[in-house]
Amino acid sequence: MAWLWNSWEEYVDVVHPVALDSPQRVRLSQRESWFEAEHSLYKAIHDLEEKSQALAMASQKLGEKIYADAQAKNAQGAAPQPEAAGHAAPEKEEGNVVDAEYTEVKDKKSA
């Protein structure tokens, strides 16, 4: 959205002074037409920004609903089984077993 506002502001900054300061070069009807078009574009950008925000809010609400439904489904015990998805079931823990690699370090003492 920012690039739309920036483009509009750059254009207005260039053309607006010419339309206001050059009455001898620009007829009144042309200036009025330009100001109407400028205002129309401003409203369109503003409306687009509001509609984009509304879409973002609706998308967020939809995402929250999907997440809440998934949580409710998991809470009811209907979680997908890993075997069904082609994954192996996690192995059960067997006490406090630790699997680690090590290297033996010998002290070199000079005599």
DAKAFEN-V980075 format. One record per run of one state. SS is the DSSP state (A for helix, B for strand, O for the rest). FROM is the first residue (numbers start at 1). TO is the last residue. If there is no record, write none. Layout:
{{SS/FROM/TO} {SS/FROM/TO}}
This chain:
{{O/1/1} {A/2/21} {O/22/27} {A/28/75} {O/76/111}}
